[in-house]
Amino acid sequence: MIAQQRQSKILELLKDEEFLSIKKLHEIFDISPMTLWRDLKFLEENGKISRLHGGVTLTNNLNSGENHFTEKSIVNKAQKRAIVKYAAQNLIEQDQIIILEGGTTVCEIVNFLKKEQMTILTNSLKIMDDACRLMPELTLISSGGILREISRTLVGPTAETFFKNYQADTLFLSGVGFDIEYGITDPHPLDIQVKQAMLKSCNKVIGLFDSSKFGKKSLMKVADVKCLDTLITDSGIDEETKKEIQRLGVKLIVVES
């Protein structure tokens, strides 16, 4: 197969798979690492693909269905604030080490934290800014990385390595989509890879999802729903979804907004 045919085939595969690992591409084409590197370099330079940590995706996929942070932050604001207020007042203790990812729901939690000794690890510019009012009692440690302006988060290998080097008590996690079968999903692979590094660096995971997220799917999976130890949501959740979440062994907390 000549280079042009392989490159066309790669683009065709990405329309179905959305993300392909380098390992998988080697298996499909059975070519040398240098030959594959040249093919991917050509496609990237022509704006067709974007190379991520461990694989590639179509460039058009990167912002698929993603709204700007400021747009997302005003959606279901009352529900989000009720959820994070409960979490801050009941599930965070003094001297804990917590990870706060950069979703608009999790970012709200800082507004309800008390001024007491704790450590926050984050890749969110919004959380870094808001947490300053809690210092010096609070210890704030931020990742490095590439700034994604649309999500106001730091991403990439530097951010992933940062979280791999720490161990926290609790991760507070949100996402764009929440589907019982498919899992927790988000629109951008780089943010997803950082969240997956966070998941490996904590003892407990608390999901903060308003009920509008249920049954929705975004571009790529972050994790299965069963990765959650506890899920906090609002009273808009239906009875069937309640039963399915509890069936998975996830503790469910419903708050009034």
N, C-alpha and C positions, 0 to 999 in steps of 0.2 A: 504494500500500500504506500503510495507516494505521500509526501508531506501535506499537500493540499487536501487529499482525501481524508487523512487522519484528522486534520484540523476541522474539516466540515463535520466529521463524525463526532468529535469532541463537543462541538456546539449543539449537535443534534441530541446527544446524550444528556447534556445539561438542561435541555428544555424539559426533560422528563424527571431527571434526578435532582435538579436544583443545586446540588453540591456533589463533587466527586473528589475523593482523596487521591493523592499521588500514587499511593499503593494500588488502588483500584485501576487507575489508568494504565499502570505498568502491566497489570494482569490482563487487561482488555487488549492492549496493542502488542505486548511482548517485544518492546523496543528498549534500547539502551537509555539510561538516565539522561545522557546528553541530548539524544534525539528528542526525547519528550520535553526536556527543558527548552530546546529551540522552538518546538511547536507552541508551547505555552507562552514563551516570550513573544513570538510573532502575534498570537491572538491578543495578548495583553497590550502590546504596543499599538494595535489597531482598534483598541477600545472594545473588544468583544467579550473578554473575560477579566475577572479580577482574581489575583492569586491571594489566598488566605493561608493561615497557618495549617499546613497539612493537606491543602487541596485547592480547588478552584470553583468559582461560580460565575454565572453570567453577570456582566456588569449591570444589566438592567434589573437583576434580582436584588441588588444591594439596598435600594430604597423602596422596594415593592411594598405598597400599602402602608408606608410609614409616615405618620404626621410629625410635625415639629414638636419638641418638648412642650413649648408654651401652649400649643393647641391641645395636646393631650391632657395637660395639667388642669384645664377647666372643665373637663368632661367628668360628670358624676362626682363633683368635688365634695358634696355633703356626705356621700357614702364613703368616699376615700378617707375623709377626715374622721368619721365615726370609727372606721376600722382601725386606723393607725393610733387613734386616741386610746382605744381599748388595749392595743398591743403595748403601747408605751407605758400605760399605767399599771398593767397587770402581768406582763411577760418579760420585763427587763428589770434586772436587779443590780444593785450596787456592785461595782468591781467586775462586772461581766465584760467580756470581749465580744463585740457584735460586728457582723458584716452587714452593711447597708448597700444594696446595689442601686443603680441609678434610675429605676422606673419611677414614674410620677406618683404612684401610690406610696411606695417606700419613702420617697423624698419628704413626704408630709410628716413622717414620724418625728423628725427632729423638732418640729414645733411643739411637741408634747413631752419631750424628754425633760427630766428634772436635772437641776444642777448638782450632780453627784459624781463620784468617781466611777468612770467606765472608760473603755477604749473602743473607738469606732474605726473600722477599716472600711474604706470606700474607694470607688473609682468615679464618683459623681461630683461634678463641680458645684451643683446646687447644694448638696449635703455639706461639702466643705465650707461653703459660704455661710449657710445657716448655722452650722455647728460652732462657728466662732464665738457666738454669744454665750456658749456654755463653758468656755475656757476661763481659767486654767484647770478647773476641776476635771474637765474632759480631756482625754488624750485622743487626738485625731491623727490617724496615719493614712496617707493617701498613696495610691498607686501612681506610677508613671504611665507612659503610654502615648498613643496617638489620640488627639482630641477629635471626637465625632461631634460636630457642632449641632446636628439635628437632635441628638439625644443628650448632649452635654455630659458625655461620659468619656473616660480614657480607656482605650482598647488596644489590642495587639499583643504580641508576645511579651512585652515588658510588663503589661498589666496582668497577664495570665501568670507569669512567673512570680510576680509580687504575691498573689494570693496563695500560690502553691507553697510559699515559704513561711506562711503563718498558720496558726491553728486557733480557731475561734469557738466560743460557746454556741452562738446562734447566728444563722443567716436569715435575714428578712428578705423574702423573694416575691416579686410580682412578675407580670408578663402581659403581653397583648392578648393572647388567647389561652383558654383553659377548656380542654376537652377530656372527658373521662377516659376515652379509648386512646386518643392520639397523644395527649399529654399537655404540658405547658409549652407555649410557643411564643416566638418573637420574630420581628421582621428582618433582623440584620445578623449575619453570621459572626461578625466580630464581637458584638455585644454578647451573643450566645456563648461564644468560647470563653469569655471572661466569667460569665455566670456559671459555666460548668466547672471552671477552676475554683470558684467560690464554694460550690457544692461539695467539693472534695476537701475543703479546709475547715469544715464546721462539724460540731457534734449534733446539732439540731437545726431543722429547717422549718420556719414558720412562713406560710404563704399568706399574702395580703391581696385578695382579689375581690373587687366589687362584682355584684351579680351579673352585670352586663357582659362580663368576660366569658361566662359559661356557655359552652357550645360553640365557641369561636376558635378558628385556627388561623395562625399567622404563617409566615414563610417556612420556618424551621423549628424543630423541637429543641427545647432546652433540657427537659427531663420528663420522666413519667410523673403522674400525679402522686403516686405512692412514695415519691421521694420526700413528701411533706410529712412532718410529724404532726403539725397543727395547721388548720386552714381557718382564717378569719374572713368572714364575708358579711354582707348586709341582708336585711330581711326580704330582699327581692328574690332570693334563691327559692326554687321550686322544690316540692317534696321529693320528686324522683331523683333530682341531683343530690339532695341531702343523703338519700339512702345509698346512692352509688358511691359517694365520697366515704361514708362511714363503712361501707362494705370493704373498702380498700384498707381499712385500719387507720385512717387519718382522723384525728380528733377535730371535730367541727365546732366552731364558735360563731354564732350569728348575733350581730349587734344591730340595734335600731339606729337609723340615720335621721 
